[in-house]
Amino acid sequence: MLQQILRDMYIDPELLAELNEEQKHILFYKMREEQVRRWKERDKQAKEEEDALKRTVRPKQSKQASNHHIQWLLGTDGEVWVWIMGDAPGDKPYEQISEELIAERARQQAQKEAEELWKQKEAEITKKFRDAMAKEKARIVAEKWKIETEDRKAAKLMEEKIQEELKKREEEERQKGEEQIRQQEERRAQELYLSLKRAQQCSQHNEKEDHEWEEQLRRSKAADEERSHKARRARDEYRRQSLRAIQKGKVAGLSNLFQAPGLNTQQEAKLTNACSMSPLTLTIPTSKAWERPPRPFSREVIIQWFKEEQLPRRAGFERNLDIVAPWFHGIITRQEAEELLMNKSEGAFLVRVSEKIWGYALSYRHQSGFKHFLVDASGDYYSFLGVDPNRHATLTDLIDFHKEEIITSSGGELLVEPCSQTKNPPDYSPLFE
């Protein structure tokens, strides 16, 4: 089951909900390790392809190496000199500096636009009065000087008078144009100021969003590190338990462990009497005669799996006895398991057949509530899902091992009191029919 999850890099949400927190940490840690391994493998392959390409196509040598470089300004302490605006003595507050910069930029832009407008206005005024002067002069020459050639002096005085009048009007026009340009410059400066201010506020809002995103990213990284730390701690604890189990001779090999002798009629009778419930008719096949689906999809296929694969491995039986263990239950739900454990003391437990994986769920009565651990039985051993070190030959071996060794380092769970059957017939009776 674990190998399939790591291969697909996906775990069904319903299956994930069945895992306890420590199993989730370990599973996520192993998935992250698998992601890193795949990335390193792809990166190595890409580098090998790049090296092969470089060997086949010789790159052109650059004519002249670049001599650009960066040299940092150092402080008295020999470190890179850093100035934080607003922290040094005499520095203006950031808000004041920002306001002044915006106002200055708006003033300069408005002044530049006003100069351009004034050039156009001045050219229009000059052309207007130059044309008027030329026209008036032509009229005087045509009407006066030709007709009254004797009175050139009078014509000259008239011309000067007209010129003075035109200059006066030109000056008034200039003043009027300058006032219009000045007013337009002030309006434009205000518009630019408001525009820059809005841009600054938008930038500050974006910076705030960036800061919030960075804070969220930091928290996510911290949570990820915490999960990795818990997973490593759990993994180290399971390795320690595995070593102790090996020393005690309680950890199984991986294959050729389960010989499946059938139970004779006398053994079936013993099993029926030990159940102290209604009689059961047991049929234990001696070989696998079916192909297991990828995952359970109905109660019927779970019952078939149990009869075909688990009965030959004596799942749910007492050690060296042909009776069902008191902690073994059938295909019951998590809620039903918790109801059975409700009035039990801490350390009470039961094992039920899982509907999520090819295996079981160990339900445990904790001081503050209940815990549920998935037991993977899809291979030739029994182990908690996501935890490799402790691999047991039989389901009974796993239970007996954790009567002496804790299940998780954080919870300190020891299996103390089995929770027996309360129904008649037992809830596991469909498995043995």
DOBA-240817 format. One record per residue (C-alpha): residue in one letter; x, y, z. Coordinates in steps of 0.25 Angstrom, whole numbers, plus 5000, padded with zeros to 4 digits. Example, Ala and Ser with C-alpha at 12.3 -4.5 7.8 and 13.67 -1.06 7.14 Angstrom:
// DOBA-240817
A504949825031/S505549965029/
// end
This chain:
// DOBA-240817
M500050005000/L501150105004/Q501950074991/Q500650094983/I500450234990/L501950274987/R501850224973/D500550304970/M500850424980/Y499450424983/I498650374995/D497150364996/P496550465005/E495650365012/L496850275014/L497650405019/A496550425029/E496750295035/L498150325039/N498550385052/E499450505053/E500850435054/Q500550335043/K500150455034/H501450525038/I502250405034/L501450385021/F501650535017/Y503150525020/K503350405012/M502550465000/R503450585001/E504650495001/E504150434989/Q503950564982/V505350614985/R505850474980/R505150494967/W505550634965/K507050604968/E506950484958/R506350574947/D507350684950/K508450584949/Q507950534935/A507750674930/K509250704934/E509750584927/E508950624914/E509550764915/D510950704917/A510750614905/L510250734896/K511450814900/R512350704896/T511750694882/V511650844879/R512850924883/P512451064888/K513051184882/Q514051254890/S513751394893/K514651504887/Q514851584899/A514551544914/S513651634921/N514351724932/H513051774939/H513051754954/I512351804966/Q513151854978/W512351884991/L512552005000/L513051955014/G512852015027/T513852035039/D513551895044/G513951835030/E512551795027/V511751845015/W511251985018/V509751995019/W508952115021/I507452105026/M506652225022/G506052285034/D506852225044/A508152315044/P508152445052/G507552555045/D506752475035/K505352515031/P504252415033/Y503952325021/E502552385020/Q503152525019/I504152495009/S503152425001/E502252535001/E503352634997/L503852544986/I502452534980/A502152684981/E503552714974/R503252614963/A501852674961/R502452814961/Q503552784951/Q502652714942/A501652824942/Q502752934940/K503252854928/E501852844922/A501652994925/E502953034917/E502452954905/L501153024905/W501753164907/K502653134895/Q501453104887/K500653224892/E501853324890/A502053284876/E500553304873/I500553444880/T501853484872/K501353434859/K499953504862/F500553644864/R501653634854/D500653604844/A499753724849/M500953814849/A501353774834/K499953794830/E499753934836/K501053974831/A500653934817/R499354014818/I500154134823/V501154124812/A500054104802/E499054214807/K499954314813/W501254314808/K500854304793/I499754414795/E500454504805/T501854494801/E502054634807/D501654604821/R502554484823/K502854534837/A501354524841/A501254384835/K502554344843/L501854394856/M500554324853/E501354194850/E502154214863/K500754234871/I500154114864/Q501454034868/E501354074882/E499854034883/L500153904877/K501353874886/K500353914898/R499353814893/E500453714891/E500953724905/E499553714911/E499353594902/R500653534908/Q500253554922/K498853494920/G499553374913/E500553364925/E499453364935/Q498653254927/I499953174926/R500153184941/Q498753144945/Q498853024936/E500252994942/E499652994956/R498452904952/R499352804945/A500252804957/Q499152764966/E498652654956/L500052594955/Y500152604970/L498852524972/S499252424962/L500552394968/K499952384982/R498952284977/A500152204970/Q500852214983/Q499652164991/C499452044981/S500952014982/Q500852014998/H499651924997/N500351824988/E501551834997/K500551795009/E500051685001/D501451634998/H501751645013/E500551565017/W500851465006/E502351455011/E501851435025/Q500851325021/L502051265014/R502851275026/R501851205034/S501651095024/K503151075024/A503151065039/A501950965039/D502650885029/E503950885037/E503150845049/R502450735042/S503850685037/H504350685051/K503250605056/A503350505045/R504850495047/R504650475062/A503550375060/R504450295049/D505550295059/E504650245070/Y504150135061/R505550095057/R505950085072/Q504649995074/S505049915062/L506449885068/R505849845081/A504849755074/I506049695066/Q506749665079/K505549605085/G505249525072/K503949585069/V504049645056/A503749555043/G504449535030/L503749575017/S503349445010/N503149295011/L502749315026/F501249265025/Q501049125024/A499549105024/P499048965029/G497548955029/L496848935042/N496248795045/T494848775051/Q495448765065/Q496148905063/E494848965058/A494048915070/K495148975079/L494949105072/T493449105073/N493549075088/A494549185090/C493649295084/S492549265095/M491549325084/S490749255073/P491449135066/L492249175054/T492549085042/L494049115037/T494549085024/I496049115022/P496549105008/T497949055006/S498349134994/K498049274988/A496949254977/W496649394973/E497249524968/R497249644978/P496649774973/P497549904975/R496649944987/P495449894995/F494149934988/S493049854995/R492849775008/E492749644999/V494149664993/I494749695007/I494149565013/Q494649485001/W496049545003/F496049505018/K495649365014/E496649355003/E497849425009/Q497649445024/L497149315029/P498349245024/R499149335031/R498349315044/A497949465045/G497149495057/F497549365064/E498249345078/R499649305077/N499849155076/L498349135079/D497149115069/I496249215076/V495949355071/A496649465080/P495749545089/W496249675082/F495849635068/H494649695062/G493949685048/I493649795038/I493149905048/T493250055046/R494050155054/Q492850195062/E492450055066/A493850035071/E493850155079/E492450115085/L493149985089/L494250055095/M493450165102/N493450115116/K494750045116/S496050095123/E497250155116/G498050045108/A496749975104/F496849935089/L496249855078/V496549815064/R495549825053/V495549795038/S495749925030/E494849965019/K495950065013/I497149975011/W497549825010/G497749815025/Y497249855039/A497049975048/L497449975062/S496550055071/Y497150105084/R496550165097/H497350285100/Q497150365113/S496650485105/G495850405094/F496150305084/K497250275074/H497250195061/F498450135054/L498350065040/V499049935039/D499549895025/A499349755022/S499549755006/G500949695006/D501549575014/Y501549645027/Y500749735036/S501149875040/F500550015042/L500350085029/G501450185026/V502450115036/D503450015030/P504349975042/N503349885050/R502949775040/H502249655048/A502049515042/T500649515048/L499549605053/T499649545067/D501149575067/L500849725064/I499849725076/D500849655085/F501949735082/H501249865085/K500749815098/E502249835102/E502649945093/I501950075091/I501250105077/T501650255076/S502750335084/S501850455086/G500550375090/G501250255098/E500150165095/L500250025101/L499249915098/V498749875111/E497349815111/P496649755099/C495249795096/S494449665094/Q493149635087/T491749685092/K490849635080/N490249495078/P490649455068/P492049525068/D492249635058/Y493349555051/S492349435048/P492249475033/L493749455032/F493649315036/E492349265030/
// end
